Amino acid sequence: MALTPDATRLLVCNTPDNRLLIFDVTGAEPVLTGAVQVGLDPVSVRARTDSEAWVVNHVSDSVSIVDLNTMRVRATLATADEPCDIVFAGNPPRAFVSCSQANMLQVFDPGNLSAAPIAVPIEGEDPRALAVSSDGARVYAAIFESGNSSTLLGGGAAQPTIINFPPNVVSDATGPYGGQNPPPNSGGAFVPPIAPANNPAIRVGLIVKKDAGGAWRDDNSRDWTTMVSGAQASRSGRVVGWDLVDHDIAVVNASTLAVDYHKRLMNMCMALAVNPATGRLALVGTDAINQVRFEPNLKGKFLRVNAALVDPVPPATPTIRDLNTHLTYAAPTIPQSDRNKSIGDPRALVWNGAGTLAYVAGMGSNNVIQIDAEGQRLGAPAIAVPPGPTGLALDETRGRLFVLSRFDASVSTISTATQAVTSTVSFYDPTPAAVRIGRKHLYDTHKNSGLGHISCASCHVDSRLDRLAWDLGDPQGTIDPLTNRNLGQGLPGLTGGFEPFHPMKGPMTTQTLQDIVGHEPHHWRGDRLGIEEFNGAFIGLQGDDANLTAQEMQEFENFLATITFPPNPHRQFENTLPTSLPLPGHLRTGRFGSAGLPLPNGNAVNGMSIYRSGTRRLDRGAFACVTCHTLPTGAGTDYTWTGAAYVPIPPGPMGERHAALVSVDGSTNISVKTPQLRNLYEKTGFNMLTTRNTAGFGLGHDGAIDSIERFVSEPAFNVASDQEVADLVAFMLAFSGSDLPAGSPTNPLDPPGTPSLDTHAAVGRQSTLVSIATAPPAQVTLLSSMGTLADAGKVGLVARGRVAGADRGYAYQGGASWRADRQGETLSTAVLRALATPGGEITFTVVPLGSQTRIGIDRDLDGWLDRDELDVCEDPADPGLYPGSRGSRDVNGDLAVDFNDLLEFLNRFNAGDPRADYNDDGVIDFNDFLLFLNRYNQPC
């Protein structure tokens, strides 16, 4: 959300509706004056001038340049993967775009849009929020998944012929505990004490964190430095000098593009702003205390919501403040009235002009708080706002703060004089009901925690990851049996060696919540049969005083069932696998020569062939990779082998599936669920062969294995060369799930997998056509490729532009034919392309299959096309108002407003027809007649 420089317009990203909303804010409250369709999932907007805005489209990997006067997209710029924010800086000004998944900024020249952007690599995971110094000389980027200087020491089972990396350093006799594993967490004791039935505990890994003095310590303050970065680093598998950079804010010179960093501020860096008076940076986010072991010790207080203030030029000493000053963290639960004071999941920050006051919005706590110039929270009560505030814009001249509430689909106005909400204006939201109803159970910190500042999304950030591991074991817990589990899928060689689930399970990395419903059981070990079995965490981990009701748990599950994997950035446009994928940051492990050298380009097609080969049987000559990691998800099959065929296992009483568990991973917990592989491309930045790392946790249930190449080079796998390693790495990076070959119920080495909820690689791709006569050949080829994919039924395709001065939409219906947003109007691809002109550009967008009608021609899916509704002065974003409906001036629904509509209304009025209750007050009277006449006689 942003104001134009003259503060007359408020620009709002309507993310689910794929539109930029333009509000007139010169009056008492915002008035919607226009909505411009941009790319898929617009997440940020900045006004370059009073008449031009640049919109960042997260899924489309694009920037839409919008003319605010004509309400049209005049150009579209392609970006690297998952752009998040944009600012203008430098002299002359250039556009800086953060590309989160690519870990870079891209710099565009507004004066030469055809020029290729300049890439500025960022040493950190997921740069997102951007800010600019007051003089425009520096750009600041908050690194979302910055880490918190914590990492994992390996400590599992010793099976050198299967998994020999990393070394079991926790059990090393030369370590701080003389090899005791697990080590105590309070002096020589365990807190809580280990229940007698739980002895002996299994050997596990250990989380260590670098302290202010540079020493690597565990939660018992024991020093592991010599084995992490010192002379004995090889005992943990690391090189001497190994380190985590822990960069939180990148500082980019807007002229030279040189980069420096502020570090060690917090873990999740969520919002960033520059104090206009002092130039100091203010960063808000969360900081985890994941080095502390055991769920009872973390209950209700496993992270802090912080603000960090730091001088603009590194190095600088930061001031770090807890934004919840009323919390002591002495108890996991406090009265609800005190919880409601808390702020959670902060996502927006804005300063006043004097730099004496900033507002911070809590997306999880549904409120706005105030801090002073030193980051100290002010004593004023938190201002309650509609759910999901993610954007703030301050209009000091008129004494107003605007709040974008993403979950409520509204813009609220707060008076800066009274600190109270004075109005809330809603806008159209096509979000499915399952999402709108259920997401509060993931995000709401006041409802779901004992202190009011945490939620499930505190670790499963944005339903994904925090890139950390946590030891949530409980020494007082119970050893659980393996009841109702699909052990080894019934396949000889996989069915033995299982052990019950021990409560002291050791560190586990946070798992994504994308597409988990229908792939039960859950957790790394498969120790939760279904979502319902997580209900106890609301009390046991988050400190709430009540679990969810059965209905609320169903709402939660319905929501989780909608969460989809995005397009995989390593797939080709056609969603095919790459055959020569560069692998920057992926290194040779030393199995086939010198360790630390770059891997060659990888051929994912060959990687998949090796992965599936029943001849090679990459797993020790006994099994193929796909035997356990089935396609298309990589998770285990929910079938069982009977000796002749795989037979599906019926769903359980809660609808849960039965994905297979294995006992052959060779590390710590013996019984584990075969994990899915669709987000491995996000788990980069950890490598024990390099001294500079951007992540401290990698692969496997505890994050101990630093890289994909390390895992596939383990002794368990009979790879033949570094080229094969590179090919397998390429396949893993491109493992998005869809368009992969299916298994067979009769092939014991390639069983059937479960369906994957993911997105075609082409979805979101855009191209703005100015004139087909002057279009570059590459653009024409792209447009044709879009049509080819749509003809094949892989994707949907829409087009949008101003034609004859009107905003028009089109949905592709196959065979080079397009349906327009007026009833009965179709046109060919050639005719549609010919309509594009300077000032009347047409933007083509690939959309998910099945969404092309809503996105292209019927925005509210009420069955009436958008232009037809506009032609009779109805709102295409109101499914309750359409031609012929109560309240419509087109009373008879014939798509024309004329004398016949007046006659039809009078007939209904005189007959007492309920449809004549024009104001919907339950009474048919003269007020309805007056309201109808007023609308009938008014122009659109």
C-alpha positions, -999 to +999 in steps of 0.1 A: +000+000+000+013+035-009+002+071-013+010+090-044+035+119-038+007+144-038-012+123-012-044+124-032-045+087-042-040+056-021-028+026-040-036-008-026-027-043-038-057-066-039-036-097-039-062-125-045-080-104-071-048-096-090-056-059-091-043-026-081-070-006-064-069+032-066-087+052-039-094+089-038-084+101-003-091+138-006-124+133+012-134+121+047-128+085+038-112+065+009-133+062-022-125+035-047-121+051-081-106+024-101-092-012-102-065-022-127-058-059-133-021-065-131-002-098-126-009-128-103-005-120-066+004-084-065+022-078-032+038-044-033+032-010-050+051+023-052+041+055-070+070+067-092+050+099-099+015+112-092+004+095-124+024+063-125+027+033-102+049+002-103+033-030-090+052-061-080+035-094-089+049-122-067+036-153-087+039-137-121+075-128-115+068-094-130+063-057-125+033-039-139+037-003-148+003+014-144-008+047-158-031+060-130-049+085-152-060+061-179-062+031-155-042+008-177-010-013-176+013+003-201+042-021-197+052-053-180+088-061-169+099-097-163+118-103-130+137-131-113+117-155-091+092-144-065+097-106-064+085-089-032+091-052-031+102-022-051+117+012-044+131+041-065+166+054-056+197+070-071+203+099-094+187+096-118+163+073-101+163+036-109+138+009-098+151-016-073+132-049-071+138-075-044+136-111-059+132-132-028+137-168-041+166-157-064+184-139-035+190-108-055+179-073-063+172-063-099+178-028-110+156-013-138+160+019-157+126+036-160+139+056-189+148+025-209+124-003-201+139-025-229+173-026-212+181-058-192+180-053-155+212-053-135+214-081-109+227-074-074+233-106-056+224-106-019+242-129+006+212-140+025+180-161+021+149-143+008+154-105+006+120-089+007+111-056+022+129-025+008+135+010+020+155+040+008+176+066+026+162+101+026+187+113+001+181+083-022+217+073-021+212+039-004+187+011-007+181-012+022+168-048+019+155-068+048+165-105+045+134-124+055+149-157+064+181-143+078+187-170+104+198-164+140+233-178+141+221-213+151+231-245+135+229-283+140+256-307+152+251-342+140+244-369+166+226-398+151+231-435+146+265-447+134+259-465+101+289-455+080+280-479+052+246-460+048+248-424+060+283-413+071+278-375+070+277-355+091+298-372+118+282-380+151+300-352+169+275-350+198+286-385+208+323-376+203+342-385+235+364-353+231+333-331+232+320-310+261+300-339+275+325-367+269+302-383+244+270-384+264+241-382+240+216-367+245+235-343+268+219-327+298+203-292+294+208-279+330+242-285+344+244-323+348+207-328+348+177-328+325+149-303+329+123-317+330+138-349+343+137-380+321+108-403+330+122-437+340+103-455+312+121-433+287+157-445+295+177-450+275+170-420+253+179-422+216+210-404+203+201-372+186+216-340+171+221-308+191+214-272+182+241-246+190+240-209+187+268-183+183+269-159+213+280-123+212+316-133+218+316-156+188+315-189+208+292-217+197+272-228+227+242-251+234+214-244+258+235-256+287+262-230+279+287-256+269+312-244+243+314-263+210+335-237+192+365-258+185+343-284+168+322-259+148+347-234+135+379-241+153+408-265+148+386-296+154+358-284+130+362-316+109+348-336+138+314-320+129+321-322+092+329-286+088+360-267+075+380-246+098+366-211+099+331-223+091+305-196+099+270-182+095+269-147+080+235-140+097+229-109+074+196-091+083+197-059+062+216-054+030+228-019+024+232-012-013+249+019-028+223+032-053+250+044-076+278+018-075+255-011-064+282-021-038+266-041-009+273-042+028+253-057+056+239-053+091+238-086+110+226-104+140+194-084+146+167-112+145+156-143+127+126-133+105+130-098+091+095-087+082+093-049+077+118-021+073+116+017+074+140+046+076+136+073+103+133+105+082+149+126+109+179+105+120+184+082+090+185+052+113+170+019+101+141+003+119+135-033+114+106-054+129+102-091+130+106-121+152+135-138+169+134-175+178+150-191+209+153-225+191+185-234+209+164-241+240+154-278+242+122-295+251+086-284+246+078-278+283+107-252+284+094-234+253+057-235+261+041-201+252+075-183+248+095-198+220+101-165+203+101-127+207+086-099+186+113-074+183+123-040+168+159-034+159+173+001+153+207+006+137+227+034+121+225+033+083+262+025+075+277-008+087+292-017+111+269-003+137+258-013+171+220-020+171+194-012+197+171-042+200+137-039+217+110-064+227+078-049+213+058-067+240+071-048+270+042-061+291+053-097+289+077-112+314+077-147+299+076-161+335+045-181+328+032-195+295-004-182+299-018-148+311-053-134+311-069-127+278-071-090+285-033-089+287-028-111+257-048-086+237-021-060+243+005-082+225+016-077+189+024-107+168+037-114+133+046-077+125+043-069+088+043-032+083+061-001+097+058+036+090+074+067+106+060+102+110+078+130+094+096+141+125+109+107+132+095+107+167+068+081+163+064+050+142+034+027+137+038-011+136+010-034+123+007-070+136-008-093+110-013-120+136-025-098+164-048-077+143-036-044+158-014-014+154+011-002+181+034+028+184+071+030+191+093+060+197+126+070+180+145+045+201+122+016+192+106+016+227+069+008+226+048+037+238+022+033+265-008+041+243-031+011+239-028-010+209-053+000+182-075-029+171-080-032+134-097-057+110-079-090+106-046-094+089-031-059+087-002-060+063+001-024+050+004+011+065+004+045+048+006+078+068-011+110+056+002+135+081-013+165+065-048+152+071-039+134+103-047+099+091-031+065+091-044+041+065-043+003+073-046-024+047-062-055+063-054-083+040-075-110+056-105-086+059-101-072+024-105-036+037-088-003+042-093+013+076-086+049+085-071+058+119-072+093+132-037+102+144-053+126+169-076+102+186-057+069+177-091+054+168-104+038+137-128+063+120-138+043+090-134+009+072-139+005+035-142-030+022-132-042-013-139-073-033-122-105-022-125-137-043-107-157-016-125-191-011-145-195+020-123-223+033-094-199+034-113-169+049-127-191+077-098-213+085-067-192+083-072-175+117-063-208+132-028-205+116-022-168+121-042-154+150-018-148+179-044-135+204-068-164+199-043-192+197-015-186+223-011-180+260+008-147+258-009-134+226+022-130+205+027-164+188+008-187+166+014-217+144+026-192+117+054-181+141+074-211+128+054-221+098+058-186+085+034-178+057+025-215+059+060-224+049+093-224+069+114-204+094+145-224+081+153-235+117+153-267+137+136-271+170+140-298+197+104-301+209+109-334+227+096-340+262+116-361+287+083-367+306+064-378+275+054-413+265+069-438+240+042-442+214+036-474+194+036-475+156-002-483+154-020-478+121+012-470+102+022-482+067+055-497+077+078-502+047+048-503+024+048-541+029+078-545+006+104-571+016+136-554+027+118-523+040+095-538+066+120-545+094+139-525+120+112-501+131+112-487+166+084-469+186+083-431+187+105-419+216+094-386+232+129-372+232+130-371+194+158-344+191+159-315+167+134-314+138+134-287+111+102-268+105+081-284+078+061-266+052+023-267+054+019-267+016-002-296+004-001-317+036-037-328+037-041-361+020-005-370+027-009-383+062+006-392+087+023-359+096+055-348+112+089-360+101+084-393+119+048-398+109+038-397+146+006-377+140-021-397+122-039-365+111-042-328+116-066-335+145-036-348+165-019-314+165-047-299+185-028-304+218-001-280+206-023-250+211-020-257+248+012-277+250+034-256+229+016-223+224+004-219+259-033-213+251-058-223+278-080-242+254-076-264+223-096-258+192-131-273+190-138-301+166-154-276+142-125-253+144-101-281+137-121-290+106-120-253+096-082-254+100-079-286+080-101-272+052-078-242+050-047-262+050-061-284+021-060-253-001-023-244+003-005-251-030+032-252-041+040-223-064+056-226-098+090-242-096+117-217-108+139-245-122+113-260-146+111-249-182+082-228-194+064-260-206+069-274-171+095-298-184+127-307-167+159-287-176+187-306-193+215-282-185+207-264-152+235-243-137+241-252-101+257-222-084+266-229-048+264-266-052+299-282-047+316-315-053+317-334-020+350-352-025+336-386-033+349-383-069+378-359-066+386-326-049+359-314-025+347-278-028+349-274-065+317-264-084+295-291-098+289-290-135+255-282-150+229-308-142+206-327-166+174-332-146+160-356-173+189-379-167+187-374-130+151-386-131+161-416-151+187-426-125+162-419-097+136-442-112+159-469-126+150-504-116+182-516-131+206-492-113+187-494-080+206-464-067+199-473-031+227-500-024+216-520-055+184-530-037+159-502-043+154-473-067+150-438-052+114-438-064+107-470-044+104-449-013+102-414-027+073-419-051+063-396-079+049-370-081+055-357-045+085-376-034+066-389-003+059-426+004+031-445-012-001-450+006-004-485-009+010-518+005+026-546-014+008-579-013+034-600-031+019-595-065+007-559-065+003-527-045-031-524-030-045-490-017-050-487+020-084-473+028-085-439+045-088-439+083-117-426+104-106-390+101-100-394+063-063-397+069-041-415+043-013-439+051+019-427+035+047-451+041+073-450+069+108-464+065+135-474+090+166-471+068+175-435+068+204-443+092+202-412+114+188-406+149+151-415+148+149-450+132+112-448+122+105-419+099+080-409+073+094-408+037+095-370+032+081-352+002+107-334-020+089-305-037+105-276-017+141-288-017+151-258-039+143-236-009+166-254+014+199-239+002+226-218+018+241-245+042+274-261+031+300-274+055+327-270+027+325-232+028+332-207+055+304-184+046+268-198+050+234-182+048+216-210+066+225-233+095+201-262+087+198-283+056+182-316+047+169-345+067+145-344+096+171-325+118+187-304+090+221-321+097+228-329+060+240-296+045+232-300+008+214-322-018+247-331-033+260-343+000+230-365+005+231-382-029+268-388-024+263-408+008+275-444+007+239-456+005+237-445-031+258-460-059+263-428-080+291-432-105+304-396-110+300-360-100+281-356-133+255-380-120+255-362-087+248-329-106+220-346-126+203-358-094+207-323-078+191-307-109+162-332-107+158-325-069+158-287-076+132-291-103+110-316-083+079-295-084+055-325-085+034-321-116+040-336-150+061-365-136+056-401-146+033-422-124+042-454-107+026-487-112+007-510-088+025-540-103+061-527-101+075-532-066+103-507-072+080-479-086+048-478-066+019-454-071+023-420-054-003-396-041-015-366-061+004-333-059-011-299-053+013-277-072+014-251-100+025-253-136+058-235-142+042-212-168+015-199-145+018-162-140+039-155-170+030-122-187+036-103-219+023-068-227+017-063-264+020-028-278+016-036-315+018-070-332+034-053-362+064-042-341+066-070-316+100-087-312+101-122-325+108-136-290+075-120-278+055-134-306+070-168-298+061-165-262+025-155-270+022-185-293+037-208-266+011-196-242-017-206-266-001-240-272-001-248-234-037-236-231-047-257-261-031-287-243-052-282-213-022-274-190-031-238-181-056-211-186-049-179-206-064-144-203-059-110-219-067-075-206-064-041-221-081-009-231-099-013-264-118+017-278-113+035-245-129+008-224-113-018-201-118-052-217-111-088-207-108-120-227-105-156-217-090-182-241-113-210-250-090-230-273-086-233-310-072-198-314-106-184-301-112-160-272-144-153-253-148-116-246-164-101-215-196-093-234-222-119-240-220-136-274-187-118-283-158-140-295-127-132-315-097-150-329-061-147-316-051-128-347-079-102-342-072-099-305-035-093-311-043-067-338-063-047-312-031-038-293-019-002-299+002+024-281-021+036-254-042+005-258-018-022-249-030-057-242-014-079-215-016-117-219-013-137-187-010-175-181-033-184-152-041-217-133-063-240-154-099-233-144-094-197-132-095-181-166-132-172-165-129-154-131-096-137-139-105-129-175-142-121-180-164-128-149-146-113-119-172-123-093-184-155-110-220-145-108-227-157-144-229-122-158-198-110-178-179-080-166-184-057-195-221-065-196-225-055-160-205-023-165-226-014-195-257-013-173-239+004-145-235-026-122-204-037-103-187-067-117-171-072-083-204-076-065-219-111-069-251-100-053-258-073-078-262-081-115-286-074-143-321-084-132-312-086-095-328-066-067-311-032-067-302-033-104-314-005-127-315-032-155-347-046-139-356-070-166-320-083-171-319-076-209-285-058-207-300-025-215-313+003-192-344+017-209-381+025-204-389-012-202-370-014-169-391+014-155-423-004-165-411-037-151-402-021-118-437-005-116-453-038-123-433-055-095-439-026-071-477-026-077-478-064-074-459-064-041-431-085-057-403-090-031-378-079-059-393-044-057-378-040-022-351-020-038-334-009-006-336-044+009-352-032+042-379-058+042-407-034+032-419-024-002-428+013+000-423+047-016-387+048-005-380+019-028-396+038-057-376+069-050-343+050-048-350+032-080-358+065-098-327+081-084-305+053-098-324+050-130-319+087-139-283+088-128-254+082-153-230+055-145 
